[in-house]
Amino acid sequence: MGVAATAQALVVVPALKRGRTLSIVNEGPGDAAIKFDGPATVTDVLLKEGDAFSNDNLDFATNVSFINVTLAALPRLRGMLGSGAAS
């Protein structure tokens, strides 16, 4: 994360595809929130420092974004996106 309190894209779905699977880990420092298909806010899905998120059978169109929740912390999130054909 480069700028505190500013949502940034974690993964971007390729053109003409849909996001189908996603795995994310929050390496910290601090907590982060993630959101599908829009800019994340601190009230979205919480990923505490050290937590991981993994899900299959998803269907999102544009991106997954994240934002820091812990004030003044710039957490590092790593993720892997699996995409497939748009239905």
ChimeraX attribute file (.defattr): number of C-alpha atoms within 10 A of each C-alpha:
attribute: neighborCount
match mode: 1-to-1
recipient: residues
	/A:1	19
	/A:2	10
	/A:3	12
	/A:4	16
	/A:5	19
	/A:6	14
	/A:7	23
	/A:8	20
	/A:9	19
	/A:10	20
	/A:11	19
	/A:12	16
	/A:13	19
	/A:14	15
	/A:15	10
	/A:16	12
	/A:17	17
	/A:18	21
	/A:19	26
	/A:20	19
	/A:21	17
	/A:22	18
	/A:23	14
	/A:24	19
	/A:25	18
	/A:26	21
	/A:27	18
	/A:28	20
	/A:29	17
	/A:30	19
	/A:31	24
	/A:32	31
	/A:33	21
	/A:34	27
	/A:35	21
	/A:36	20
	/A:37	16
	/A:38	16
	/A:39	17
	/A:40	23
	/A:41	20
	/A:42	18
	/A:43	12
	/A:44	16
	/A:45	15
	/A:46	19
	/A:47	23
	/A:48	19
	/A:49	18
	/A:50	13
	/A:51	15
	/A:52	15
	/A:53	14
	/A:54	11
	/A:55	10
	/A:56	11
	/A:57	9
	/A:58	14
	/A:59	16
	/A:60	17
	/A:61	20
	/A:62	19
	/A:63	20
	/A:64	24
	/A:65	21
	/A:66	30
	/A:67	29
	/A:68	29
	/A:69	22
	/A:70	19
	/A:71	10
	/A:72	12
	/A:73	17
	/A:74	20
	/A:75	23
	/A:76	19
	/A:77	23
	/A:78	13
	/A:79	15
	/A:80	13
	/A:81	17
	/A:82	14
	/A:83	20
	/A:84	14
	/A:85	11
	/A:86	13
	/A:87	7
